[in-house]
Amino acid sequence: METSAAVAADKRKHARFNVLCAVLVAPNGHSHEGYILDLSEGGARVDLVPGWTPADGTQLRMFFDVPDSDSVTLQTHVAWVAVDHMGLRFDPEQDAEIGRLMEAAGAV
């Protein structure tokens, strides 16, 4: 019998990499500091700031500082929300920026 984690892993299009990187997420211009906990070409799992819980589907802009380079900015949508973290899905047509984020975060 397959576990729910195994079934969920089978449905993923992209491999996930465990990382721990500081990030800013901003709905409507108000930014919140957080950490990327895992990362794939399709999205990221980010911890939630206490007292802030976005709704599923909320559009967020994600900012990631890259040392000695321009920061990475990605458009995302909240895919799901748990008690202390959320899943973000990267919007399409951002392959170059996603690649920069993956490399800078050590996920390649």
C-alpha positions in Angstrom: 0.0 0.0 0.0 1.4 3.4 -1.0 1.6 6.2 1.5 0.1 9.6 0.8 3.6 11.1 0.6 4.6 8.5 -2.0 1.5 9.3 -4.1 2.1 13.0 -3.8 5.8 12.6 -4.8 4.7 10.5 -7.9 2.4 13.4 -9.0 5.2 16.0 -9.0 6.6 17.1 -12.3 9.9 18.4 -10.9 12.4 17.1 -8.4 12.5 19.0 -5.0 15.7 20.1 -3.3 15.9 20.9 0.4 17.4 24.3 0.8 17.3 27.1 3.5 17.4 30.5 1.9 16.1 33.9 3.0 13.4 35.3 0.8 10.9 38.1 0.7 7.3 37.5 -0.4 5.0 40.4 -1.1 1.3 40.5 -1.6 0.0 44.0 -2.6 3.4 45.6 -1.9 3.7 44.6 1.8 6.7 42.3 2.1 7.2 39.5 4.5 10.5 37.9 5.3 10.8 34.2 5.3 12.8 31.2 4.2 12.6 28.8 1.2 12.5 25.3 2.7 12.5 23.4 -0.5 12.6 24.3 -4.1 11.8 22.9 -7.5 11.5 24.2 -11.1 7.8 24.5 -10.5 7.6 26.1 -7.1 8.8 26.4 -3.5 7.8 25.6 0.0 8.2 28.8 2.2 7.8 29.2 5.9 5.0 31.5 7.1 5.5 34.6 9.1 3.5 34.3 12.4 0.2 36.2 12.1 0.0 36.1 8.3 -1.8 33.4 6.4 -2.5 34.1 2.7 -5.4 32.4 1.0 -5.0 29.7 -1.6 -4.5 31.3 -5.1 -3.2 34.6 -3.7 -0.7 36.1 -6.1 2.7 36.9 -4.5 5.9 38.3 -5.8 9.0 36.6 -4.4 12.3 38.3 -4.1 15.6 36.5 -3.6 18.9 38.3 -3.1 21.8 36.8 -5.2 25.3 37.8 -4.0 27.2 39.8 -6.5 24.3 39.9 -9.0 20.8 41.3 -9.5 18.1 39.9 -7.3 15.7 37.2 -8.6 12.1 38.3 -8.8 9.4 35.7 -9.5 5.6 35.9 -9.8 4.0 33.1 -7.8 0.6 31.9 -6.6 -0.2 30.2 -3.3 -0.9 26.6 -4.1 -1.6 25.5 -0.5 -1.2 26.6 3.1 -0.3 24.5 6.1 0.1 25.6 9.8 3.6 27.1 9.4 4.5 27.0 5.8 3.0 27.4 2.3 3.5 26.0 -1.2 4.1 28.6 -4.0 3.7 27.7 -7.6 5.8 29.7 -10.0 3.9 31.4 -12.8 4.8 30.3 -16.4 7.3 32.0 -18.7 10.0 32.6 -16.0 12.4 29.8 -16.8 15.6 32.0 -16.8 14.8 33.5 -13.4 13.8 30.1 -11.9 17.1 28.8 -13.2 19.0 31.6 -11.5 17.2 31.0 -8.3 17.9 27.2 -8.4 21.6 27.8 -9.0 22.0 30.6 -6.4 20.1 28.4 -3.8 22.3 25.4 -4.5 19.4 23.3 -5.9 21.2 22.2 -9.0 
